[in-house]
Amino acid sequence: MEYLLTLEGLWSLLTLTALEIVLGIDNIVFISIIVQRLPEHQRAKTRTLGLSLALIFRLLLLLTISWITHLTQPLLTIQGFTVSYRDVILWAGGLFLLAKSTVEIHNRLEGDDESLSQKLGSASMGAIVLQIVALDLVFSLDSIITAIGLVDHIWTIIIAVVVAMLMMMAFAGIVARFIHRHPTLKMLALAFLLLVGVLLVLEGFRIHVPRGYIYFAMAFSLFVELLNLRMRKKRSVVPLHEPYGSLENPDLRLQQDAKSSED
């Protein structure tokens, strides 16, 4: 613990915390989408329960460092390509995200309102929590392995993970409500999850694509859509009708007089 009081320790803690928060963006988006299938009074409880369990499992993973590092060891070799447990986990998580995002997009575009309401009411809270925990472990796997490689002090990693998870708990509800109010943002979020799914599959094949590219593309799309929302909001404002005497255009007054005489 004395290491955390040094300048190097504080810098390592800030760096790892920022890394965990940034890598948690895709997790927040996934949670925001998936909890919409639950009744409104269960959503906040489900988010908190899912993230709390995910935090517990993350900490348990950190306490078994030797097992985590063993995940990168070769499991089998197929035509010169070595497959590890990490690769299998990333493939499974990526394919799940691709399938889940595709189904959600189909339901939003092709499903009618009645079928959507039935699916919303039939969602299981336990199943949602399980998906949150499972996907969180997939999302956090690489960040935990990277953190172990960067820092030798386990308490630094634990504190960074806890702080990042608390930030996710604080903002997951805000993000979920914001996405739910704007259907176009929900489609952007699902597209983002599709990209993350492809990214996980590629990483399973040792094809590293910096997530900064994905985050930049999503941030740019979000910026453009926010501009569109602002423009639509301005257009939706209905101007007050001007009194007849205040009309400055005489031609417009003549047109209104002619229309009233025809009536």
Secondary structure, 3 states (H helix, E strand, C coil): CHHHHCHHHHHHHHHHHHHHHHHCHHHHHHHHHHHHHCCHHHHHHHHHHHHHHHHHHHHHHHCCHHHHHHCCCEEEEECCEEEEHHHHHHHHHHHHHHHHHHHHHHHHHCCCHHHHHHHHHCCCHHHHHHHHHHHHHHHHHHHHHHHHHHCCCHHHHHHHHHHHHHHHHHHHHHHHHHHHHCHHHHHHHHHHHHHHHHHHHHHHCCCCCCHHHHHHHHHHHHHHHHHHHHHHHHHCCCCCCCCHHHCCCHHHHHHHHHHHHHC
